Amino acid sequence: MPRPINILFVSSEARPLIKTGGLADVSSSLPAALRDLGLDCRLLLPGYPSVLERCIALTPVANIAAPADTPVQLLLGQMPDTHVPVYVLDAPHAFQRPGGPYQDASGTEHPDNAERFALLSRIAAQLCDPHSALAKQTHWHPDCLHCNDWQTGLAPAYLHYAGRPIPSLTTIHNLAFQGVYDPDILPRLGLPAESFAIHGLEYYGSIAFLKAGLFYSDWITTVSPTYALEIQAEPLGMGMQGLLQQRSHQLTGILNGINTADWNPSSDLHLAHNYTYRGMAGKRRSKTALQTELGLNKDAAAPLFGIVSRLTHQKGLDWVVQAVDGILAQGGQLAILGTGEPELEVRFKQLAQQHPHSVAAFIGYDEGRSHRIEAGADIFLMPSRFEPCGLNQMYSQRYGTLPLVRTTGGLADSVTDGKDGFSFAGDTAHALWLTIERALAIYHDPKAWRRMQQTAMRKDMSWEHSAREYVALYTQLIAATHSS
């Protein structure tokens, strides 16, 4: 019996060990789905304090050559929820510090981020090279390297200059984050001078970690088919559209799935009232419970709009601010959870103070409250100017809360207007408002609303389909490497 395909999945974050965004959700769920399909997929993560604290059964498996005053080890453990094997790069000088993975406690980017994530990428490449001292210590060798976003972008470059022992794939979760640094850092990266070129990691006179991944990888994926098309042109190409056009024959959009165990209204422990599409009484009770929790009027007939989001211009939430008066005039309510740009935070807090029984705004993040908003709201607002994939629109569908989205990226691929949600193509607050009016008209038709809820809740949003697409890609890349 042939051994399973071995995949090294390298990321800068994975839930529940460390999370700043959707990358962490994907880095947790996709490896687990791949293992369910029979692959031996293992994670490689930086050894942040929370990773070292929460990972299960960490054991040293390799010592890594480093200066005497900066000991570095590779540990092997398991994810606490899925038991996916995790290699942890225990480099205290790089990763054990206060603050988040990319910024310090004051929100300032760590000044040595280039060196920190170059180290992560270099270790990933060494694990993939069977002739490296590190690979010989681990007694496990991947058949394909799967990199994610700019923090791992140098790994395919290191693999290239090691003779490309195995194929690599880079997934773009958000092209807006590129890891751009001064070219003076090149000697500290351990890459040859020739790599600083247009056919390499040079990007408008700087070094871009993400461009390295896009240029040196054997294949590129994005997190939705529509986003894969959008990034091949301005404005969403973010300066890399030329390279992406050239590699369009090696660029695939695969829509993310969601963790259907965590996001399940029939068993969600964050809810006092569970429900399924066959029986929605629990959803009605969840709405009343949410209104009580947030201090809103307990009005079962009031359409309750929910937002769980980064509060940024990208998310189209300035349009929502302009639509609030209209929502309230229609008897609606609004529940907001998130953090982001100060002016949006202030504006939503002002709206909550002005309308305390109709608008609730919580600046920050609360996992339980995010689940309760998904369950208790009627309509979920997600009018993003661009959205590579998005997950909340799928969480909403799963909970029978109809998403109202702008037609872009993964939102276009996961929401069908009038069937399992509402969408609009314009880029103005007026276009958003017209769609809100359409949604409210159907909301006041209970039978039509229930049909849409059931259609949304019955969709298969699990990772299995997406994981099978990745398996097909890995198999293709491995076969091509062996035949060359």
PALUMDREN-716535 format. One record per residue (C-alpha): x, y, z. Coordinates in nm, 3 decimals, always signed. Layout:
<sites>
+---------+---------+---------+
:       X :       Y :       Z :
+---------+---------+---------+
:       X :       Y :       Z :
...
+---------+---------+---------+
</sites>
This chain:
<sites>
+---------+---------+---------+
:       X :       Y :       Z :
+---------+---------+---------+
:  +0.000 :  +0.000 :  +0.000 :
:  +0.153 :  +0.336 :  -0.101 :
:  +0.225 :  +0.583 :  +0.174 :
:  +0.005 :  +0.895 :  +0.196 :
:  +0.105 :  +1.222 :  +0.035 :
:  +0.301 :  +1.431 :  +0.284 :
:  +0.224 :  +1.804 :  +0.293 :
:  +0.406 :  +2.070 :  +0.495 :
:  +0.160 :  +2.355 :  +0.552 :
:  +0.348 :  +2.662 :  +0.674 :
:  +0.166 :  +2.962 :  +0.815 :
:  +0.220 :  +3.252 :  +1.052 :
:  -0.097 :  +3.176 :  +1.250 :
:  -0.353 :  +2.901 :  +1.314 :
:  -0.660 :  +2.904 :  +1.534 :
:  -0.690 :  +2.837 :  +1.828 :
:  -0.317 :  +2.881 :  +1.894 :
:  -0.281 :  +3.230 :  +1.745 :
:  -0.525 :  +3.435 :  +1.537 :
:  -0.547 :  +3.780 :  +1.383 :
:  -0.773 :  +3.700 :  +1.088 :
:  -0.913 :  +3.447 :  +0.844 :
:  -0.568 :  +3.300 :  +0.767 :
:  -0.576 :  +3.140 :  +1.112 :
:  -0.910 :  +2.973 :  +1.041 :
:  -0.790 :  +2.830 :  +0.710 :
:  -0.460 :  +2.714 :  +0.863 :
:  -0.656 :  +2.521 :  +1.122 :
:  -0.936 :  +2.376 :  +0.912 :
:  -0.772 :  +2.290 :  +0.580 :
:  -0.492 :  +2.070 :  +0.724 :
:  -0.752 :  +1.882 :  +0.928 :
:  -0.967 :  +1.830 :  +0.616 :
:  -0.664 :  +1.708 :  +0.422 :
:  -0.585 :  +1.455 :  +0.691 :
:  -0.946 :  +1.336 :  +0.680 :
:  -0.883 :  +1.261 :  +0.311 :
:  -0.582 :  +1.047 :  +0.398 :
:  -0.294 :  +1.292 :  +0.354 :
:  -0.021 :  +1.334 :  +0.615 :
:  -0.046 :  +1.712 :  +0.643 :
:  +0.161 :  +1.883 :  +0.911 :
:  +0.173 :  +2.246 :  +1.015 :
:  +0.480 :  +2.462 :  +1.070 :
:  +0.418 :  +2.762 :  +1.297 :
:  +0.632 :  +3.022 :  +1.474 :
:  +0.683 :  +2.959 :  +1.844 :
:  +0.485 :  +3.252 :  +1.979 :
:  +0.414 :  +3.232 :  +2.355 :
:  +0.050 :  +3.130 :  +2.296 :
:  +0.157 :  +2.855 :  +2.055 :
:  +0.405 :  +2.711 :  +2.305 :
:  +0.143 :  +2.733 :  +2.580 :
:  -0.154 :  +2.581 :  +2.396 :
:  +0.004 :  +2.320 :  +2.169 :
:  -0.030 :  +1.963 :  +2.298 :
:  +0.264 :  +1.735 :  +2.387 :
:  +0.545 :  +1.947 :  +2.245 :
:  +0.870 :  +1.752 :  +2.216 :
:  +1.205 :  +1.866 :  +2.074 :
:  +1.285 :  +1.690 :  +1.746 :
:  +1.575 :  +1.892 :  +1.609 :
:  +1.837 :  +2.148 :  +1.702 :
:  +1.890 :  +2.423 :  +1.449 :
:  +2.224 :  +2.584 :  +1.384 :
:  +2.221 :  +2.939 :  +1.524 :
:  +2.450 :  +3.177 :  +1.711 :
:  +2.528 :  +3.060 :  +2.063 :
:  +2.320 :  +3.333 :  +2.223 :
:  +2.010 :  +3.257 :  +2.014 :
:  +1.921 :  +2.890 :  +2.066 :
:  +1.669 :  +2.757 :  +1.815 :
:  +1.483 :  +2.427 :  +1.831 :
:  +1.218 :  +2.255 :  +1.626 :
:  +0.941 :  +2.104 :  +1.840 :
:  +0.669 :  +1.862 :  +1.737 :
:  +0.326 :  +1.860 :  +1.897 :
:  -0.042 :  +1.851 :  +1.810 :
:  -0.321 :  +2.100 :  +1.756 :
:  -0.542 :  +2.103 :  +2.068 :
:  -0.870 :  +2.054 :  +1.881 :
:  -0.793 :  +1.849 :  +1.568 :
:  -0.469 :  +1.677 :  +1.677 :
:  -0.306 :  +1.774 :  +1.345 :
:  +0.073 :  +1.742 :  +1.392 :
:  +0.246 :  +2.079 :  +1.438 :
:  +0.612 :  +2.165 :  +1.400 :
:  +0.682 :  +2.470 :  +1.616 :
:  +0.984 :  +2.687 :  +1.545 :
:  +1.104 :  +2.767 :  +1.895 :
:  +1.324 :  +3.073 :  +1.836 :
:  +1.285 :  +3.289 :  +2.148 :
:  +1.477 :  +3.585 :  +2.005 :
:  +1.233 :  +3.603 :  +1.713 :
:  +0.894 :  +3.501 :  +1.844 :
:  +0.873 :  +3.512 :  +2.223 :
:  +0.783 :  +3.875 :  +2.286 :
:  +0.482 :  +4.079 :  +2.401 :
:  +0.218 :  +4.194 :  +2.157 :
:  +0.082 :  +4.015 :  +1.853 :
:  +0.254 :  +3.814 :  +1.582 :
:  +0.330 :  +4.119 :  +1.366 :
:  +0.302 :  +4.419 :  +1.600 :
:  +0.404 :  +4.507 :  +1.953 :
:  +0.160 :  +4.592 :  +2.230 :
:  +0.134 :  +4.953 :  +2.106 :
:  +0.038 :  +4.846 :  +1.753 :
:  +0.378 :  +4.921 :  +1.600 :
:  +0.520 :  +4.667 :  +1.355 :
:  +0.810 :  +4.468 :  +1.497 :
:  +1.123 :  +4.621 :  +1.338 :
:  +1.276 :  +4.280 :  +1.263 :
:  +0.972 :  +4.124 :  +1.091 :
:  +1.171 :  +4.063 :  +0.775 :
:  +1.429 :  +3.856 :  +0.964 :
:  +1.166 :  +3.680 :  +1.176 :
:  +0.963 :  +3.553 :  +0.884 :
:  +1.268 :  +3.489 :  +0.670 :
:  +1.372 :  +3.248 :  +0.946 :
:  +1.032 :  +3.077 :  +0.933 :
:  +1.060 :  +3.046 :  +0.554 :
:  +1.417 :  +2.916 :  +0.567 :
:  +1.326 :  +2.646 :  +0.817 :
:  +1.029 :  +2.545 :  +0.600 :
:  +1.261 :  +2.505 :  +0.301 :
:  +1.514 :  +2.307 :  +0.503 :
:  +1.242 :  +2.067 :  +0.617 :
:  +1.164 :  +2.008 :  +0.249 :
:  +1.524 :  +1.935 :  +0.146 :
:  +1.602 :  +1.571 :  +0.225 :
:  +1.975 :  +1.651 :  +0.221 :
:  +1.954 :  +1.919 :  +0.490 :
:  +2.070 :  +1.848 :  +0.845 :
:  +1.731 :  +1.955 :  +0.976 :
:  +1.533 :  +1.717 :  +0.756 :
:  +1.754 :  +1.426 :  +0.859 :
:  +1.671 :  +1.492 :  +1.226 :
:  +1.294 :  +1.495 :  +1.180 :
:  +1.263 :  +1.159 :  +0.999 :
:  +0.971 :  +1.297 :  +0.797 :
:  +0.986 :  +1.442 :  +0.450 :
:  +0.711 :  +1.636 :  +0.270 :
:  +0.621 :  +1.577 :  -0.094 :
:  +0.488 :  +1.931 :  -0.140 :
:  +0.523 :  +2.261 :  +0.045 :
:  +0.210 :  +2.475 :  +0.091 :
:  +0.289 :  +2.838 :  +0.182 :
:  +0.046 :  +3.107 :  +0.290 :
:  +0.073 :  +3.485 :  +0.241 :
:  +0.381 :  +3.704 :  +0.257 :
:  +0.511 :  +3.572 :  +0.589 :
:  +0.608 :  +3.245 :  +0.416 :
:  +0.682 :  +3.394 :  +0.074 :
:  +1.058 :  +3.341 :  +0.087 :
:  +1.028 :  +2.964 :  +0.136 :
:  +0.981 :  +2.890 :  -0.239 :
:  +1.283 :  +3.111 :  -0.311 :
:  +1.499 :  +2.916 :  -0.065 :
:  +1.370 :  +2.594 :  -0.222 :
:  +1.457 :  +2.723 :  -0.570 :
:  +1.818 :  +2.791 :  -0.472 :
:  +1.835 :  +2.449 :  -0.302 :
:  +1.760 :  +2.283 :  -0.637 :
:  +1.378 :  +2.258 :  -0.604 :
:  +1.377 :  +1.920 :  -0.425 :
:  +0.996 :  +1.925 :  -0.402 :
:  +0.723 :  +2.143 :  -0.555 :
:  +0.574 :  +2.440 :  -0.373 :
:  +0.239 :  +2.613 :  -0.378 :
:  +0.160 :  +2.961 :  -0.242 :
:  -0.190 :  +3.069 :  -0.139 :
:  -0.280 :  +3.438 :  -0.148 :
:  -0.524 :  +3.517 :  +0.129 :
:  -0.507 :  +3.894 :  +0.074 :
:  -0.283 :  +4.049 :  -0.190 :
:  -0.291 :  +4.383 :  -0.010 :
:  -0.039 :  +4.250 :  +0.245 :
:  +0.291 :  +4.199 :  +0.061 :
:  +0.577 :  +4.212 :  +0.311 :
:  +0.773 :  +4.493 :  +0.142 :
:  +1.119 :  +4.581 :  +0.278 :
:  +1.427 :  +4.782 :  +0.193 :
:  +1.667 :  +4.599 :  -0.041 :
:  +1.949 :  +4.649 :  +0.210 :
:  +1.816 :  +4.347 :  +0.402 :
:  +1.904 :  +4.106 :  +0.119 :
:  +2.240 :  +3.994 :  +0.269 :
:  +2.060 :  +3.908 :  +0.595 :
:  +1.811 :  +3.688 :  +0.411 :
:  +2.074 :  +3.444 :  +0.289 :
:  +1.962 :  +3.468 :  -0.074 :
:  +2.202 :  +3.538 :  -0.362 :
:  +2.232 :  +3.886 :  -0.512 :
:  +2.083 :  +3.757 :  -0.837 :
:  +1.747 :  +3.701 :  -0.661 :
:  +1.704 :  +4.079 :  -0.642 :
:  +1.569 :  +4.117 :  -0.993 :
:  +1.239 :  +4.166 :  -1.170 :
:  +1.244 :  +3.788 :  -1.225 :
:  +1.280 :  +3.733 :  -0.854 :
:  +1.181 :  +3.918 :  -0.541 :
:  +1.245 :  +4.276 :  -0.656 :
:  +0.934 :  +4.493 :  -0.639 :
:  +0.960 :  +4.856 :  -0.753 :
:  +1.308 :  +4.887 :  -0.605 :
:  +1.219 :  +4.706 :  -0.282 :
:  +1.201 :  +4.343 :  -0.172 :
:  +0.853 :  +4.189 :  -0.151 :
:  +0.824 :  +3.859 :  +0.031 :
:  +0.491 :  +3.784 :  -0.134 :
:  +0.632 :  +3.846 :  -0.482 :
:  +0.902 :  +3.589 :  -0.405 :
:  +0.632 :  +3.336 :  -0.329 :
:  +0.438 :  +3.420 :  -0.643 :
:  +0.746 :  +3.406 :  -0.866 :
:  +0.925 :  +3.099 :  -0.728 :
:  +0.626 :  +2.876 :  -0.642 :
:  +0.526 :  +2.602 :  -0.883 :
:  +0.160 :  +2.700 :  -0.843 :
:  -0.046 :  +2.984 :  -0.696 :
:  -0.391 :  +2.964 :  -0.543 :
:  -0.627 :  +3.225 :  -0.407 :
:  -0.918 :  +3.179 :  -0.174 :
:  -1.196 :  +3.221 :  -0.432 :
:  -1.234 :  +3.188 :  -0.812 :
:  -1.355 :  +3.546 :  -0.858 :
:  -1.063 :  +3.689 :  -0.659 :
:  -0.823 :  +3.493 :  -0.882 :
:  -0.960 :  +3.690 :  -1.177 :
:  -0.980 :  +4.024 :  -0.997 :
:  -0.612 :  +4.028 :  -0.896 :
:  -0.497 :  +3.998 :  -1.256 :
:  -0.597 :  +4.361 :  -1.316 :
:  -0.600 :  +4.692 :  -1.135 :
:  -0.703 :  +4.798 :  -0.882 :
:  -0.699 :  +4.464 :  -0.695 :
:  -0.375 :  +4.349 :  -0.858 :
:  -0.196 :  +4.582 :  -0.615 :
:  +0.100 :  +4.625 :  -0.850 :
:  +0.147 :  +4.250 :  -0.903 :
:  -0.113 :  +4.205 :  -1.176 :
:  +0.152 :  +4.170 :  -1.449 :
:  +0.318 :  +3.874 :  -1.279 :
:  -0.019 :  +3.717 :  -1.201 :
:  -0.129 :  +3.756 :  -1.564 :
:  +0.190 :  +3.583 :  -1.676 :
:  +0.119 :  +3.298 :  -1.436 :
:  -0.255 :  +3.277 :  -1.503 :
:  -0.213 :  +2.920 :  -1.633 :
:  -0.071 :  +2.830 :  -1.290 :
:  -0.321 :  +3.028 :  -1.084 :
:  -0.632 :  +2.867 :  -0.934 :
:  -0.908 :  +3.009 :  -0.718 :
:  -1.041 :  +2.764 :  -0.459 :
:  -1.322 :  +2.889 :  -0.237 :
:  -1.254 :  +2.843 :  +0.133 :
:  -1.482 :  +2.628 :  +0.340 :
:  -1.578 :  +2.685 :  +0.702 :
:  -1.541 :  +2.480 :  +1.017 :
:  -1.888 :  +2.328 :  +1.028 :
:  -1.826 :  +2.177 :  +1.373 :
:  -1.753 :  +2.513 :  +1.535 :
:  -2.016 :  +2.695 :  +1.331 :
:  -2.320 :  +2.476 :  +1.378 :
:  -2.646 :  +2.626 :  +1.512 :
:  -2.768 :  +2.285 :  +1.625 :
:  -2.477 :  +2.233 :  +1.868 :
:  -2.315 :  +2.576 :  +1.920 :
:  -2.223 :  +2.603 :  +2.289 :
:  -2.222 :  +2.984 :  +2.265 :
:  -2.599 :  +2.980 :  +2.211 :
:  -2.865 :  +2.931 :  +2.476 :
:  -3.108 :  +2.813 :  +2.208 :
:  -2.996 :  +2.574 :  +1.935 :
:  -3.186 :  +2.509 :  +1.613 :
:  -3.178 :  +2.357 :  +1.263 :
:  -3.333 :  +2.454 :  +0.932 :
:  -3.618 :  +2.213 :  +1.011 :
:  -3.711 :  +2.398 :  +1.328 :
:  -3.635 :  +2.768 :  +1.366 :
:  -3.785 :  +2.838 :  +1.708 :
:  -3.433 :  +2.846 :  +1.854 :
:  -3.336 :  +3.118 :  +1.609 :
:  -3.630 :  +3.333 :  +1.714 :
:  -3.531 :  +3.284 :  +2.079 :
:  -3.169 :  +3.362 :  +1.990 :
:  -3.281 :  +3.696 :  +1.847 :
:  -3.468 :  +3.786 :  +2.165 :
:  -3.168 :  +3.676 :  +2.374 :
:  -2.933 :  +3.889 :  +2.164 :
:  -3.158 :  +4.193 :  +2.192 :
:  -3.160 :  +4.146 :  +2.569 :
:  -2.781 :  +4.100 :  +2.583 :
:  -2.719 :  +4.415 :  +2.377 :
:  -2.981 :  +4.634 :  +2.544 :
:  -3.194 :  +4.664 :  +2.230 :
:  -3.572 :  +4.678 :  +2.229 :
:  -3.711 :  +4.324 :  +2.246 :
:  -3.912 :  +4.355 :  +1.928 :
:  -3.944 :  +4.026 :  +1.741 :
:  -4.068 :  +4.206 :  +1.428 :
:  -3.779 :  +4.452 :  +1.406 :
:  -3.529 :  +4.349 :  +1.136 :
:  -3.198 :  +4.306 :  +1.317 :
:  -2.885 :  +4.373 :  +1.112 :
:  -2.554 :  +4.225 :  +1.231 :
:  -2.191 :  +4.317 :  +1.163 :
:  -1.886 :  +4.123 :  +1.285 :
:  -1.589 :  +4.271 :  +1.107 :
:  -1.272 :  +4.470 :  +1.102 :
:  -1.404 :  +4.827 :  +1.097 :
:  -1.227 :  +4.949 :  +0.785 :
:  -1.288 :  +5.131 :  +0.459 :
:  -1.220 :  +4.803 :  +0.274 :
:  -1.525 :  +4.648 :  +0.441 :
:  -1.758 :  +4.920 :  +0.308 :
:  -1.867 :  +5.014 :  +0.658 :
:  -1.861 :  +5.387 :  +0.580 :
:  -2.156 :  +5.306 :  +0.351 :
:  -2.330 :  +5.136 :  +0.642 :
:  -2.288 :  +5.452 :  +0.852 :
:  -2.468 :  +5.645 :  +0.578 :
:  -2.748 :  +5.383 :  +0.571 :
:  -2.814 :  +5.372 :  +0.946 :
:  -3.078 :  +5.648 :  +0.947 :
:  -3.271 :  +5.461 :  +0.678 :
:  -3.247 :  +5.131 :  +0.866 :
:  -3.379 :  +5.291 :  +1.185 :
:  -3.656 :  +5.467 :  +0.995 :
:  -3.771 :  +5.125 :  +0.873 :
:  -3.790 :  +5.002 :  +1.233 :
:  -3.459 :  +4.817 :  +1.209 :
:  -3.185 :  +4.753 :  +1.463 :
:  -2.808 :  +4.722 :  +1.426 :
:  -2.553 :  +4.516 :  +1.623 :
:  -2.182 :  +4.580 :  +1.556 :
:  -1.880 :  +4.389 :  +1.686 :
:  -1.529 :  +4.471 :  +1.571 :
:  -1.227 :  +4.694 :  +1.585 :
:  -1.038 :  +4.892 :  +1.325 :
:  -1.003 :  +5.245 :  +1.195 :
:  -1.051 :  +5.500 :  +1.476 :
:  -1.296 :  +5.719 :  +1.284 :
:  -1.528 :  +5.423 :  +1.220 :
:  -1.499 :  +5.303 :  +1.579 :
:  -1.593 :  +5.652 :  +1.701 :
:  -1.882 :  +5.685 :  +1.456 :
:  -2.040 :  +5.352 :  +1.550 :
:  -2.003 :  +5.430 :  +1.921 :
:  -2.172 :  +5.766 :  +1.861 :
:  -2.460 :  +5.595 :  +1.682 :
:  -2.501 :  +5.354 :  +1.975 :
:  -2.507 :  +5.646 :  +2.220 :
:  -2.762 :  +5.835 :  +2.008 :
:  -2.986 :  +5.529 :  +1.962 :
:  -2.919 :  +5.305 :  +2.265 :
:  -3.225 :  +5.084 :  +2.212 :
:  -3.172 :  +5.040 :  +1.836 :
:  -2.793 :  +5.035 :  +1.785 :
:  -2.533 :  +4.843 :  +1.986 :
:  -2.160 :  +4.875 :  +1.913 :
:  -1.887 :  +4.676 :  +2.087 :
:  -1.532 :  +4.775 :  +1.995 :
:  -1.311 :  +4.471 :  +2.032 :
:  -1.360 :  +4.102 :  +1.968 :
:  -1.557 :  +3.841 :  +2.160 :
:  -1.584 :  +3.492 :  +2.010 :
:  -1.903 :  +3.402 :  +2.192 :
:  -2.074 :  +3.728 :  +2.103 :
:  -1.977 :  +3.683 :  +1.737 :
:  -2.164 :  +3.350 :  +1.735 :
:  -2.465 :  +3.505 :  +1.907 :
:  -2.480 :  +3.788 :  +1.653 :
:  -2.468 :  +3.534 :  +1.371 :
:  -2.753 :  +3.341 :  +1.530 :
:  -2.965 :  +3.631 :  +1.651 :
:  -2.946 :  +3.869 :  +1.355 :
:  -3.183 :  +3.853 :  +1.060 :
:  -2.952 :  +4.011 :  +0.802 :
:  -2.571 :  +4.018 :  +0.805 :
:  -2.413 :  +4.326 :  +0.643 :
:  -2.087 :  +4.265 :  +0.452 :
:  -2.066 :  +4.527 :  +0.173 :
:  -1.690 :  +4.493 :  +0.119 :
:  -1.518 :  +4.693 :  -0.151 :
:  -1.304 :  +4.383 :  -0.201 :
:  -1.304 :  +4.050 :  -0.019 :
:  -1.065 :  +3.770 :  -0.124 :
:  -1.298 :  +3.510 :  +0.028 :
:  -1.471 :  +3.610 :  +0.348 :
:  -1.605 :  +3.362 :  +0.600 :
:  -1.875 :  +3.550 :  +0.786 :
:  -2.114 :  +3.539 :  +0.492 :
:  -2.094 :  +3.158 :  +0.508 :
:  -2.127 :  +3.153 :  +0.887 :
:  -2.438 :  +3.366 :  +0.840 :
:  -2.590 :  +3.131 :  +0.583 :
:  -2.524 :  +2.838 :  +0.814 :
:  -2.720 :  +3.017 :  +1.088 :
:  -3.010 :  +3.126 :  +0.868 :
:  -2.902 :  +3.490 :  +0.883 :
:  -2.914 :  +3.612 :  +0.525 :
:  -2.596 :  +3.790 :  +0.417 :
:  -2.615 :  +4.118 :  +0.227 :
:  -2.289 :  +4.158 :  +0.035 :
:  -2.121 :  +4.342 :  -0.246 :
:  -2.048 :  +4.129 :  -0.554 :
:  -1.673 :  +4.084 :  -0.522 :
:  -1.426 :  +3.802 :  -0.457 :
:  -1.553 :  +3.518 :  -0.244 :
:  -1.874 :  +3.707 :  -0.170 :
:  -1.968 :  +3.677 :  -0.536 :
:  -1.883 :  +3.305 :  -0.530 :
:  -2.079 :  +3.217 :  -0.215 :
:  -2.391 :  +3.436 :  -0.218 :
:  -2.662 :  +3.410 :  -0.485 :
:  -2.883 :  +3.717 :  -0.488 :
:  -3.243 :  +3.639 :  -0.396 :
:  -3.169 :  +3.274 :  -0.326 :
:  -2.943 :  +3.247 :  -0.020 :
:  -2.867 :  +3.615 :  +0.042 :
:  -2.859 :  +3.955 :  -0.125 :
:  -2.590 :  +4.122 :  -0.335 :
:  -2.520 :  +4.441 :  -0.525 :
:  -2.254 :  +4.543 :  -0.777 :
:  -2.237 :  +4.918 :  -0.723 :
:  -1.979 :  +5.102 :  -0.518 :
:  -2.189 :  +5.364 :  -0.341 :
:  -2.391 :  +5.395 :  -0.024 :
:  -2.699 :  +5.436 :  -0.244 :
:  -2.640 :  +5.096 :  -0.408 :
:  -2.618 :  +4.943 :  -0.061 :
:  -2.938 :  +5.114 :  +0.049 :
:  -3.135 :  +4.993 :  -0.253 :
:  -3.033 :  +4.637 :  -0.166 :
:  -3.128 :  +4.686 :  +0.199 :
:  -3.473 :  +4.796 :  +0.079 :
:  -3.504 :  +4.481 :  -0.135 :
:  -3.403 :  +4.265 :  +0.160 :
:  -3.655 :  +4.434 :  +0.390 :
:  -3.933 :  +4.378 :  +0.139 :
:  -3.867 :  +4.002 :  +0.146 :
:  -3.817 :  +4.006 :  +0.524 :
:  -4.178 :  +4.120 :  +0.558 :
:  -4.290 :  +3.817 :  +0.354 :
:  -4.237 :  +3.538 :  +0.611 :
:  -4.282 :  +3.247 :  +0.369 :
:  -4.035 :  +3.386 :  +0.115 :
:  -3.789 :  +3.468 :  +0.395 :
:  -3.812 :  +3.118 :  +0.541 :
:  -3.746 :  +2.963 :  +0.198 :
:  -3.429 :  +3.169 :  +0.161 :
:  -3.317 :  +3.081 :  +0.513 :
:  -3.362 :  +2.711 :  +0.450 :
:  -3.180 :  +2.729 :  +0.117 :
:  -2.886 :  +2.904 :  +0.286 :
:  -2.873 :  +2.665 :  +0.583 :
:  -2.880 :  +2.353 :  +0.366 :
:  -2.574 :  +2.451 :  +0.160 :
:  -2.262 :  +2.238 :  +0.195 :
:  -1.999 :  +2.482 :  +0.319 :
:  -1.760 :  +2.224 :  +0.464 :
:  -1.393 :  +2.204 :  +0.370 :
:  -1.423 :  +1.866 :  +0.199 :
:  -1.482 :  +1.994 :  -0.157 :
:  -1.207 :  +2.255 :  -0.131 :
:  -0.968 :  +2.004 :  +0.025 :
:  -1.023 :  +1.764 :  -0.266 :
:  -0.929 :  +2.043 :  -0.508 :
:  -0.605 :  +2.094 :  -0.316 :
:  -0.535 :  +1.720 :  -0.321 :
:  -0.573 :  +1.724 :  -0.700 :
:  -0.328 :  +2.014 :  -0.724 :
:  -0.072 :  +1.850 :  -0.495 :
:  -0.095 :  +1.527 :  -0.694 :
:  -0.045 :  +1.713 :  -1.021 :
:  +0.256 :  +1.907 :  -0.889 :
:  +0.421 :  +1.599 :  -0.739 :
:  +0.372 :  +1.399 :  -1.060 :
:  +0.521 :  +1.682 :  -1.267 :
:  +0.826 :  +1.698 :  -1.039 :
:  +0.884 :  +1.324 :  -1.065 :
:  +0.854 :  +1.326 :  -1.443 :
:  +1.096 :  +1.617 :  -1.495 :
+---------+---------+---------+
</sites>
